[in-house]
């Protein structure tokens, strides 16, 4: 509550409360920046590089690479980056698509994706029993 007798006192009280609030928010922001720094260090320490390095180790040691695609969104679950890498750098390796969760989409959708994806790479449909 502001508990004032006139408008001028009310405006003065509002200004004080607003200034105090802004100051507290500024302190929170400064404090959160300091706390977030260790997390930034962890994510900036090459986590993505390590994941990519591990992926490429697996690809290098494999003769066949299988990409499991979700039948509900095959293009969204497809890794064009890996496909491009295999095509340009490791052309002797084979890529196979597995269209997973086919039981969750109509049969005609599965058939359409099989026809479409099979034009690029061998494609198999899979669904849980």
C-alpha positions as CSV (number, residue, x, y, z in Angstrom):
1,X,0.0,0.0,0.0
2,X,1.1,3.5,-0.7
3,X,-0.7,5.1,2.2
4,X,-0.4,8.8,1.2
5,X,-2.6,11.8,1.8
6,X,-2.1,13.6,-1.5
7,X,-1.0,13.0,-5.1
8,X,2.5,14.5,-4.7
9,X,3.3,12.2,-1.8
10,X,1.9,9.3,-3.8
11,X,4.2,10.1,-6.9
12,X,7.2,10.5,-4.6
13,X,6.5,7.1,-3.0
14,X,6.0,5.5,-6.4
15,X,9.3,6.9,-7.6
16,X,11.1,5.6,-4.5
17,X,9.6,2.1,-4.9
18,X,10.4,2.0,-8.6
19,X,14.0,3.1,-8.0
20,X,14.4,0.5,-5.3
21,X,12.9,-2.2,-7.6
22,X,15.1,-1.2,-10.5
23,X,18.2,-1.3,-8.2
24,X,17.3,-4.8,-7.0
25,X,16.7,-6.1,-10.6
26,X,20.1,-4.6,-11.6
27,X,21.8,-6.5,-8.8
28,X,20.0,-9.7,-9.7
29,X,21.2,-9.3,-13.3
30,X,24.8,-8.7,-12.3
31,X,24.7,-11.6,-9.9
32,X,23.1,-13.9,-12.5
33,X,25.8,-13.0,-15.0
34,X,28.5,-14.1,-12.5
35,X,26.7,-17.3,-11.8
36,X,26.1,-18.1,-15.5
37,X,29.8,-17.8,-16.3
38,X,30.8,-21.3,-15.2
39,X,28.0,-22.8,-17.3
40,X,29.1,-20.7,-20.3
41,X,32.6,-22.1,-19.7
42,X,31.3,-25.7,-19.7
43,X,29.3,-25.2,-22.9
44,X,32.2,-23.2,-24.5
45,X,34.7,-25.9,-23.6
46,X,34.1,-27.8,-26.8
47,X,31.1,-30.0,-25.9
48,X,29.9,-29.8,-29.5
49,X,33.3,-30.5,-30.8
50,X,33.5,-33.6,-28.6
51,X,30.1,-34.9,-29.8
52,X,31.1,-34.3,-33.4
53,X,34.5,-36.0,-32.9
54,X,32.8,-39.0,-31.4
55,X,30.3,-39.2,-34.2
56,X,33.0,-39.1,-36.8
57,X,35.0,-41.8,-34.9
58,X,31.9,-44.0,-35.2
59,X,31.4,-43.2,-38.9
60,X,35.1,-43.8,-39.6
61,X,35.0,-47.2,-38.0
62,X,31.8,-48.2,-39.8
63,X,31.2,-49.7,-43.2
64,X,27.5,-49.0,-43.1
65,X,25.8,-46.0,-41.5
66,X,22.1,-46.3,-40.5
67,X,20.0,-43.1,-40.1
68,X,16.8,-43.7,-38.1
69,X,14.1,-41.4,-39.3
70,X,10.8,-40.7,-37.6
71,X,7.9,-41.5,-39.9
72,X,6.0,-38.6,-38.6
73,X,8.7,-36.1,-39.7
74,X,11.4,-37.8,-41.8
75,X,12.9,-34.6,-43.1
76,X,13.1,-33.1,-39.7
77,X,14.9,-36.0,-38.2
78,X,17.3,-36.4,-41.2
79,X,20.9,-35.3,-40.8
80,X,21.8,-33.6,-44.1
81,X,25.2,-32.8,-42.6
82,X,26.1,-36.5,-42.1
83,X,24.7,-37.3,-45.6
84,X,26.9,-34.6,-47.2
85,X,29.9,-35.7,-45.2
86,X,29.5,-39.3,-46.3
87,X,28.9,-38.3,-49.9
88,X,31.9,-36.0,-50.1
89,X,34.5,-37.4,-47.7
90,X,33.6,-41.0,-47.2
91,X,32.0,-42.0,-50.5
92,X,33.0,-45.7,-50.0
93,X,30.7,-46.0,-47.0
94,X,27.0,-46.9,-47.4
95,X,24.0,-45.1,-45.9
96,X,20.7,-46.7,-45.1
97,X,17.5,-45.0,-43.9
98,X,15.3,-46.8,-41.4
99,X,11.8,-45.2,-41.3
100,X,10.7,-45.8,-37.7
101,X,7.3,-45.5,-36.0
102,X,5.5,-46.3,-39.2
103,X,2.6,-47.6,-37.1
104,X,1.9,-44.0,-36.0
105,X,1.1,-42.7,-39.6
106,X,-1.3,-44.0,-42.3
107,X,0.0,-46.6,-44.6
108,X,-0.1,-44.3,-47.7
109,X,2.2,-41.8,-45.9
110,X,4.7,-44.6,-45.2
111,X,4.6,-45.7,-48.8
112,X,5.1,-42.2,-50.0
113,X,8.1,-41.6,-47.8
114,X,9.6,-45.0,-48.8
115,X,9.3,-44.1,-52.5
116,X,10.7,-40.6,-52.0
117,X,13.6,-41.6,-49.7
118,X,14.5,-44.7,-51.7
119,X,15.4,-42.5,-54.7
120,X,18.4,-41.3,-52.7
121,X,19.4,-44.2,-50.4
122,X,18.1,-47.6,-49.5
123,X,15.1,-47.2,-47.2
124,X,13.4,-49.7,-44.9
125,X,10.1,-49.2,-42.9
126,X,10.0,-50.4,-39.3
127,X,7.2,-50.4,-36.8
128,X,6.8,-51.9,-33.3
129,X,4.9,-55.2,-33.2
